[in-house]
Amino acid sequence: MASFVRISALIWADLLAAFAMYVMMNYLTNVWNLTTTHAAAIINIWNGVTPVLAIVFAFFVDAFIGNYYMLVLSSIAYSIGLGFLSISTPPVIGPCSEYKEECVGHTQKTLFFIALALIAVGMAGHLVSLPPFLDTQTKTEDEDEEEAKEGSKIFWQIPGLLMVGVVLIAGGIVLPYIKPWSIRFGIPAICTLVATILFLTGSPWYKHTKPAGSPLTTTLRVFVAMARKISQPFPDPKEFYNDDDARCTSSLRCLDKAAVVFPQQPKSKSWTLCTVREVEDTKIGIRMVPMWLTFVVIGIVLSVGNTYFLEQANHMDRKLGSIKVPIPIFLLFYSFSSSISGYFYSFLTICLQKKYAPPAGIATGMVFSVLCCITSAKVETRRLGVIIDRGLLDKPEERIPMSIFWLLPQFMLLGAMDGIANTSITGFFRHQVPESMHKYLTYFTKGVLGLGTMASVLSVYVVGKVSERNQKSNWFQPTLNKSHLDRYYWTLAGVSAVNLVIYVIVASFYKYKESWGDGDHEAEAGEISEGFEDNAKCCC
């Protein structure tokens, strides 16, 4: 099980790096002296690009390079990125050694943004390849006796979980007390480098699997084959390449042209001919797009968790008795709430039919989204009231005499929303997407939410511009004390409520993939039960 330790070291380093990156918002506002909206835009674009990049990497892993080489490349990029991040802090190579705006020069900014790009590559690569590669290695060892294999896994999982606990304590409690940002970023950089070297030392003993091909290639083939035959007359179903008797649906009929076999055309999978099953699998993905779009608003709400929430906490009273509470401790509360609420989906699967549990869970997550925004707005209203009463409007660096734990409910509600929504969206994908796409469930879930995170930048810009009409002040001012973040939270609450209504309508009209026979197993990809009716027409 030496391979287990070497690969798990990457996971432990990732956890530590996550805590260091979690407070990036505070670094940009305190050291770079960026406005709240500018810093949030940088963080949200970076957070959004990372999961979207994971989908691209998943394609390259399955089609070309495999999990091992993706881990090698992403781990190296991760190590270099964290190293650049540590070097980009003013005391290392800056014009002066203080953590102030004037000490951040062009070189530091260039290194910083290169670091963010490399860290995004590292995170995306690890998200795609780390779990399956670890699973492959543990399955190959002790494979002769199932009982021995399970015992060996448990033996190594116990110290592994203990190590995770140590990392959580170090990242959530110890690391925030380190004042120099160069060291706070440097410790995860060193740990990631050590973990990468440790991982590489086991290369001769890892089991390497060849890329089996990506199902995304099949989807692309369907569109290419259809485009090549777009001018052809609509085909007769008897002309379809249907080698496994898959059933054709009447929706998106223009894609059926990809399965038409012309005279003297060889029946082989190519970029000019696809099977009916491949066409129907592609249709399933397209029919899910309206549902996907409603998930974007969830991502917009999630984006405030590690941006505006943290900036609110940055200048509040952190004392709990004689102890000064570190801000990253909220990540522990958030993760705990997310993990606990994720089990709510299991409860829904017991109470509801299998295909209706995910939609109900997603709706519940959206309800938590509304509650989180309302709670955040009320807490921010109280915070602004304290600021006005104490005359702190023009003193953004002064500590606000209001406990940081006023923010705990909104962090917990946000974590609950994240846990329920993520689990339910994954469950929805699992039931609805073709079996060949199941591996991409996590990537699609995080990718859709990542699009929402990036969309939050646009939402802040639009809301700010609208708030300026009729010569009124913008809700987003250079300092948080003069901003009206509470009004933005109320806006998000309204948008989330409207999105919930739209989602219910879309989910009601969505044609769910049915189960076959007695319902013990789901329909195969491309196969639709006799009860399935789909009369939607394609425009071409």
C-alpha angles and dihedrals in degrees: 000000000000087000089058091057094046094050095040089056087070090055092050091049090049091055092051091048090050091059091049092050093044092077095046089114090063091048093055095046098040101039106022090035091222120165116259093251094047093050092044091051092055093048095045095048090050092046090048097047094052099066092039088053088053090066090054091047091049088058093051091047093053096039105038127355111027130221099291097058091042089055091049094050096041094045091052090047090048093052094047091045094053089045092053089047091056092045092049092067113105101247093059105055103343127123088253136018101237126098094243136121094253090057093059107088135178093273092054092049092048092050090046095055092043087052092052091051093049092045089051089053090049095048094046093047092050092047090055103039111020100075097043093043092050090048091051093052095047091049093054094054118078089002094147095072120036093202093052090048093054092047092049091050092051091047092056097036094062096062088038091059090045089053090051088054091051091050092048091052092045094047099038101038113013102038096055091058090063104097104195108082091208090063094039089057093034097060094059088044092055092044092050091049091050091047091050093051090047090051092050092051089067095053096108091057101044120107109239120207124198118240108267096201131266125266087217086070089059091053091050090049091056092055093045093048091047092048091053090055099036093114093051120102117263108281131242111242088237089067094059123114097239109158096161102038095250114174122248120225124210096233123099090008092174088075090060088077088074088068097050114119113211122206113283091008112137115240100235132122106265142133090278101047134039132176124252089249091056091049093049091048088055091049090055090056093049093049089056094059096091089053091048092054092058089057091062092078089057088058091050091055092044089055093070091063098078097028120037095018090054093046089053089052092046095080102028127103108279098183120120101183104305094339123095107219115221117230095233088066085082088066088062092051090046093050092046092051091046093051095047095046091049088071089063087079090061088055090052092051088058096047099040139041113278095251094047098048095077095050090048090049092050090051089051090052090052090052089054087050091059092046091049093052093047092049091047092051093051093047091048091050089055091047092052089048091056090048092053094044092052095043094242099136092108095035105074093162095055118104111252112229093232124104117254088225089076083080094055096089093055092047090050093047091048090050091049090051091049094049097047096040095046094048093044095046089050089049090050092052091046093057098038108036123077116269091248089063097050091100089063095055096104093043094051092046094051091038094057091047088047090057087054091051090054091044088058088073089059092044092055091049094049094045090048093051093047091049090056094062119116089027094291123147120266114257089227111066128174089264128044092229092065095039126093099227089155090066090050089052090051088051090052089049090054093045090048091050092050090046089053090055091047090048092052090052093047092045090050093055096039113113104231120210107250130222123248128240114336092000096251092122135028127251116270118253110281093016119109124192120244090252091061113108121183117168098164112128131215119234094230 
